[in-house]
Amino acid sequence: MGAGVRRTDEAFLLLHGSAMTGAMWRLHRGHLETTHACFTPDRFAHGVTPLREDLRPETLLPAQVDALIEYVGETPRLHVVGHSFGGVVALEFALRVPERVASLCLIEPVVFALLETMGRRDLLDDVSRCEDAAFEALRQDDSAKAARLFVDYWHGSGFWDRLPDLYRAPLIRMARVLLEVEVRANRHATLAPEALSRLTMPVLVLAGGQSPAAAREVSRGLAALIPNATFEVFEAAGHHLPSTHTRAFIERLRGFVSTI
């Protein structure tokens, strides 16, 4: 597909992670929109999309997929990209409407329930300890501590202390929603290996070499359970590799899609 030739039968659906918005894909859109339309919605409780009052952790994922199906309208084929919890949503979308998904790119999807299936209960316990400590901070009405625990787990001890107040403030504001809604919803997410075997579209699973071991290993294990999946590591990157290694990520994504 030549540069500047824009597809009308395909589009990208780019799903952000927790505590982010669709704006995280602004630079990516500038490159991808030369050949494809791009959908970059704000998921529930993020950006301009409020959290519906009727949603509970166990109903969040199905409702989010319903909303996305309506959002993309009649676009026949989608290259679906999901980062972190957005990757969990992307998986659920692909399982619901596989005929609409031309390809799937997952960047450290936090499907931690798979760790038990993989025999890595030790890594699942690491994640649970962090989440449980953050929940306890919320019970003590200390959203700042909850946000710090979460951020330092994903980026390394002391990362929170190095963040400017400009970046801390929105994370503190979102801590309760992030934990009470998305973390609890993720604990309800169960992906059976036999369900994953039904994903026959090309799948690219990416992880950062500097990410927590649980994120790397669940990405590796997930790729092993999907028939047509490729697993790759960006050795110098962490969990937010689409934002910290934007150019390299875009090049890999475009190369992946160009083969389909």
N, C-alpha and C positions, 0 to 999 in steps of 0.2 A: 504494500500500500504506500503510494508516494506521499511525501510531505505536502500538506495543503489540500489533499483529497479527503473530504469529510464524509464519513459514513452517515447514512440516514437510517440504516436498519439496525444499528447497534449504538449503545451508549455505555458510559461508565457510571456505576453507582458506587460512590465512595463514602464509607461509613466510619465516622470518627470514634475515638475511644472515650473513656470516662473523663469528665471534667474538661473536655474539649468541645468544639463546635465544628460545624461544617466549614468554617473559615480556615481550619487547619490545612485544607486542601487548596488554598488560593493559588500558591505557586505551582502546584501540580496541574491545576486546571489550565493555567497559561500554556503548558506544554501539550496536555492531552487534548485540548479542544481544537487543535489544528486538524485532528482526524476524527474526533468523536465528540458528541454532546456529553456533558458531565452533570450528574445529579449529586449534590453535596448537601443532603438534608441535615438539619439539627435533629438529633434523636430526642425522645421524650425527656423532659427535665433539663434540657440543654439549649442554650441560645434562645431563639424565639419560640421554641416548642415547649409548652408547659407540660407538666405531668398531670395526666388525667386523674381526677379524684377517684374514679372507680377501679384504678389499677392496683394490683397487689403484686408482690414479688413473683408469685407463681403464674401470674397472667401477663406480666410485662412483655416477655419475649413474643408470645403469640400475637399480642396486640400491636407490638412494634412491627412485626412482619406484615400484619394486615395493613397498617398505615403506610408502609413502604410500597406494597403492591398497588395501593391506590395512588401514591405519590408519583410513581414512574409511569403510570397510565398505560398506554398501548405499545410502548417501546418493545419490540419483539424479542430482542436479545440484549443481555446485559453482561458486561464484564464487572463483576462485583468484587470490591476491594474492602476489607475490613481490618481495622487496627484495634487490638486489645479487646475490650468488650464489644466493640463494633465488629470484631471478627466472629464473636459468638453469634451476634445478630445475623451476620453474613451467612454463616453456616445454616442457621435456622431458615433463612430466606431460600437458600439453595435446596434444602431438603423439602421445603414446601412447594416450590415451583421450579424444579430442576429444568423443565423445558424452556424456561426463560433465561437461564444462566449459561452464557457462552463460555465463561471461564470464571475462576474464583482465585483471588489472591488474598491470603490471610497473613497478617503480620502479628505474630505472637498472640493468637486468640486465646483468651484466658479460660479455656475449657478444663479447669483444674480437676473436675470429677474424673477425667480420664487417667489421672495419675494413679489412682487406686487400681484401675484395670491394668495399668502398665507395671504394677508392682513397686511403685515409687511412693509408698505411703509416707516416707520420710519427708519428701518434698511437699506433699499435701499438708502434712502437719506444720511445716514451716509457714506456708501461706495462711493456714488457719490460725496460727498463733498471732500473726500480724493482724489479721482481720478481727480476731476476738479482742485483742488489746485495744484496737481502734473503737470497737463497739463499747467497750468498758469506758473509754474516754468520753464517748457520747452520752453514756448513762450518767456520767459526772458533769455533763453539760460543758465539756471542754472540746469544742470543735477544732481548736487550734492544735491540740495534742493529737487528736484523731487524724487530722490532715498531715501532721508531721510524721506520724508513724507510717502512714500509707506512702508518702513521698519517699521517705528514707528507705523503705523496703524496696521500692522499685528503682531507686537511683543511688543507693548507697548511704551508709551512715554519715550524717553531717550535711547532706545535700540541702535539706530544709534550711539549715542555718545560713547557707550561702545564697539563698534566694532573696532577691529584693522584696520589700513589702508589697510592691506593685503586683507581684506574682503570687505572693502568699494569700493576699486578701480574698481573691475569688475562690481559691482552693478551700479556705476556711468556710466561706459562705456555702460552698457546695458539699462540704464533708458529710453532712447528715443525709442529703439526698443520695450521694455517691454510695454510702455504706448501706443505708436502710433500704434503698431501692435496688441499685445495680449489683452490689455485692450479694445481697440476699437473693436477688433473681438468679444470679450466677450459681448460687448454691442449689437452686431448684433445677438448673439446667442439667439434663442427663442425655448424653449422646452415646447410644449403644453402638458397638462396633459394626453390627449388622446394618444399622441405619447408614453409617458412613460409607459402607461398601456400595450403597446405591448411588453415590455421587460419581458419575462417570465422566463429567466434563474435566478438562485440564485444570489442575489445581497447583498453585505455587504457594508454598508455606515458607515464610521468612522469619528469622530470629536474629537477635543481636548477640554477638559474642560476649558483651559486657552486661547482659541482662541477668536477672536472678535465674538460678538454675531451674526453678520450677517452670518459668516461662519458656526457656530453651527446650527443656525436655518434653514438655507437653506439646510443643510445636513439632518436635521430632517424632513423637509417638503418634500424633494426629496424622501426619503425612504418611506414616507407615500403614495406617488403617484405610486410607483413601486410595482406590485402585490406580488413578492416573495422576498422582501427586508427586511433586518434586520438592525437596527440602533443601534450603540453602541458609547459610549463616553469614551475616555481615559482621566480620570479626571485630571491627573497631566500634561498632554501634551498640547502643543500649536499647531499652524498650521503645523509645520514641524515634526509631530509625527513619520513619518517613519524613520527620521534621528535621532531624540532625544530619541526615545523609540524603537530602532531597534529590540532588542531581543523580546520584548513583541509583537511588530507588526508582526514580522515573525512568532511567535508561533500562533498568532490569524489567520493570513493568511493561514498558513499550516493546521490549524485545520478546517478552513472554507472549503478549497479545498478538504480536505480528506473526507468530507461528501457527495461529489458530484459524 
